[in-house]
Amino acid sequence: MMHMVENKKEITDVRFEITCSDCGCKSFSEENDGYFSCQDCGLVRENMVFDYGPDWRKFSNGEGTNDERHGPAKDIFQHDYGITTEITPTRRDGSGASLSNSSNSRWNRLRRLDNKGRIRNATERNLVTALSELKRIASSMSFPKPVAQDAAYIYRKAVEQKLIRGRSIEGVVAASLYAACRMHNNPRTLDDIGKHSRTGRKEIGRTYRFLRRQLGLTIGLASPHEYIPRFCDQLGVGLSVRSQSYRILEEVGSEAMVSRGPTGIAAASIYLAGMLQDSTRTQREVASVAGVTEVTIRNRFKELCEVLKLNPDNPKEKFED
């Protein structure tokens, strides 16, 4: 009976389980021509080994191997994953000659009909609009591709579970991007995404909480440390202020600020670090970058000084125990 081996790893395991019927050797080798034979006497154990891996051969003139027989991977940013055909706009035929006006009109009409035929129902029409909006926001905010891909996956899951009803497409797209940023530790505030979206902060936050609850997304709490680099870059402060901000957060600890927003804590630590390093920024400047109010900066600043036993009027002066 012919024994079929699926891959090379399984062949390696079979060597220790079978024995040559002629010499008793247990060492077998796989030849390039598909034979599985004994290494001592050469007895062929199997004359057809199935390889279920990709086939890189090409059946055309020329030498070498390539991936001509394989199409591109699925594109999650396309409503149909990019696996259907598409008629591209052109003004030339296959030989390179220019098309006449009548032929060009007929070609454009066929292309429009083909595009309409690719959208079969309301769900796909929704995906076309939503994924186009998602790509626009991701491009304008310079998101890495993995973040945008996860956002598209979250939106598709929301569509599958019919969570879009009663909510705007823009709001769900923005909430999906915000969730993907949190999952990839790429901190963005609701205001940041709201500036590039057609919705506001409140709707994005409300939709994000709804998606996280309904889809069971595992997203941890954001850390103030994640916002320090971006806020410092936007404020134009030096490396000393950034390092001092990290030291402040380490000394304060996470438990002391567990009930506070991470953006306010990060902004207040930068504000305090600037005063300690003689590179002060105004509360208005820091609040504008962090997307919080000046009152929040003042309150978090006083709380940091209280925990670190610093004088709020002169942070370089430390209170004695």
N, C-alpha and C positions, 0 to 999 in steps of 0.2 A: 504494500500500500504506500502510495506517495505521501510523504509528510510535508505539509505546507508551512513555511516559516514566514511570519509577517514582516519582521524587520531584523536588523543586524543584532540588536540587543537580545532578542529571543534566540537567535542562532547561537550566541555565546552561551546562553543558559542550557541549550540542548546538548552541547558538547559534553557536559558532565552527566548527562542522563542516558546517553546511548553508547553502545559498544560495538566495535567493528566485528562482524560475524566471522571474518577470516583470521585476523591476527589478535583480536581482543583489545586493540588499542582504543582509548577513549578520546583521542585528540582528532578533531575534524577541522577542516578549513573550507572556507567559501571561495570558490574561484570566480574570476571576473566574468566567465561565460555562463554563470548560473549553476555550476555543479557544486555539490556538497560532498566532499570526499575525505577518506582517511588519510592522515598525514604520513603514516608508515608504509602501508601497502598500496595506497591509491584507490582502494575500493570506493566506487561511487555510491554514496548512501542515497542521495536525491539528485535527480537530473533536471529539476525545475523548481527554482526557489522564487517565490513571488515577492516582488518589491512593490510595496504600496506607497512609496514616496513619490515626489513630483517627477514627471518625465521632462527632462530638459533637452531632448533631442529635437532637431528640426529636420523636416523632410523637404529640403530645398537644396539647390546648388550652393556649395560652399562648405567650409569646414568650421569646426568649433561648435559650441553649445550656447544657447541663449534662451530667453524666456518668450520667444515669439508665439508660443502656443498658449501662453497664459495671459489672461486679461488683467486689467487693473483691479485693485482691491475695492471693496464696497466703500462708497463715499457717504458717510453719515449725514453730510450737509445737503444731500440731494433727497428729495421726497421719496424717490424710488431707489435710493442707494446707488444711483448712477449705472444700473445694470441694463437699462433699456437703450435703444439706439436713438440718435438725434440727428436731424438734418441741419447741418451748419449753413449759415448764410454765405453765399459766394456769388460771384459774377462771371465765373469761368467754368467750362465743362471739364471732363476728365482729361482731355488732350491739352488743356491750357488755353484754348481759344475763348474769346469773350462771348458771352451769351447775348442773344438778341433781346430787345425789350420785351417781346411777347414771351420768350422762354424764361427770362428773368422774373416776370410777373407770375408765370405759372409755377416756377420754382418757389417763390416766396409764399404763394398761396398754399402749396403742399406743405411747406415748413410750418405755417401757422396751424394748419389742420393737424399736422403731426404733433405739435406741442399741445394742442387742445386734447388730443387723444391720449396723451401720457397722463393727464390728470383725470382719473376715473370717477372720483367721488368727492364729497365735501371734506373728508378727512385729509386726502392728499392736497386739496386746495388750501386747507389750513396749514399744512406742513410747508407748502411752497412759500407762503407769506411769512410764516414764523421763522423758518431757517434762513431766509433772506435777511430778515431783521436781525437774527442772531449773528450772522456773519458780518453785518454792517457794524454792530456794536463791538464785536470782538476785534475787528480790524481797527476801528477808531481808538480803542483802548489798548491796543497792542497786546492782547492776551496771547499766551502760548497756545499752540495747537491742542495739547491735551486738555486744557481748561475748556476750550470751545467745544471739543468733542464730547466731553462729559456733560456740558450744558445741553448739547443737542440730544444726548441720550436721556437726560432727565426730562426734557420737553416731550420726547417721544413716549416715554413711560406715562407721563401725565395725559397725553392724548389717548393712549391705549386704555387707561382706566377712566376715561371720560371726566377728567378733572378740569377741563377747559371751560365747560359750560358756565355761563354767567360771569366770566372773567375776560378781560381784554387779552388779545394775543401779545401785545407789547409788554403787559404786566407779567405774564407768565414767562416770557422770554427773559426779561430782566431778572426775575426771581431765580430762574434756572442758572443764569450766569453768576449771580451772587452766590448761590449754593455751590456751584462748581469751584468758584474762587475759594470759598471756605474749605472745601474738601482738599484742595491742592495747596493750602497754606499760602495763598496768593492774596493777601488782604486788600480788599476794596470796601469802602464804606457804601452805604445805601445812597448817599449823595453823589458819590463818584459815578455810580451806574445810572442814577437818575439824571445826571447832566447829559448823558449820551442817549438816554431812552426818551420815549414820548410819554412816560408816566412819571409820577412823583415818588418821593421817598416812602410815604405811608402805604401806597398801594403795593410797592415792591416788597416792603417788609411784611405786610399782611399776607401776600401771596406766598412769600418764602416760607413763612411759618406753616401755612396750610399745606404746601408741597412736602415739607419735611415731615409733617405728621402723617399725611396720607400715604406717602411713598416709603415711609420708614427709613429716611436717610440718616445715616450715622455721621453726624457732624459735631465735633467737639466745640467747646467755647473758644473764641478767639483770644489770643494772648496779646497784651500790649507790646511785647517785644517785636511782634511781626510788623507793627506800624512804624517803628522807630526809623528804619532806613529811608522809607519813602517820605515821611514827614521832614526828616533832616535834609534830604536832597531838595525838597521844594522850598524849604526855608533858607537854604544856602549856608548852613552852619558847618563848622569844621568837624574833623574826626574826633577832636577832644570832647565836643559837646555830645556826640553820639555815644562815645564810650562812657561818659559820665551819666548819660541817661540810662544805659544798661546797668551801671553800678547802682543807681538809685532804685531801679526796679528790683534788683537782686536783694538789696538791703530791706526794702519794704516787704517783699514776699507776696505771694499770690493770695494768701488767706486774708490779709489786711484789706484788700480791695476786691474781694470776691463778688460783692454786690454792685460794683461800679462798671460803667461801660469801658471797654478796652481802649477806644479812641481817646476818650477824655483823660484816662490815666496816662497814655503815651504822650499826649500833647502837654499835660502838666509836668511830666518828668522832663521833657525837652525844655520847657519854659524854666524850670528850676535849674536844670543843668546849664542853661545859657547864663543864668545869673551867677552861678558858681564859677563858670569859666570866663567871665567877663565878655560874653558874646550874647548879650541880651536881645531877645526879640519881644515885641510888644504882645500883649494878650490878644489884640485884634488880629495880628499876623498869624499867630499860632492857631487861634480859633478858626480862621478862614481856611487854613490848610487842613485842619483835622475835621472840619465840617461840624463843629460844635459851637456853642455860644460862649461868650466871654465869661458869663457867670459860671459855667461849668469849669472853665479853666481856673478861675479863682477858687472855687470850692475844692477841686481836686488838688490844687496847689497847697491850700491850707491843710488838707488832710495829709498830704505827703510830708509837709513840714512837721506836723504833729507826730506822725509815726517816727520820723527821723530825729525828732527833738531839735528842730531848727527854728530860728526866729524868722517868722514870715516877713518881717520888715527888713531884715538883714540875714539872708540864709547862710552867709558865711559864719555867722555867730551861732554857736551851738549851745543849747541849754544844758546845764548840769543836772544829773539825776538827783 
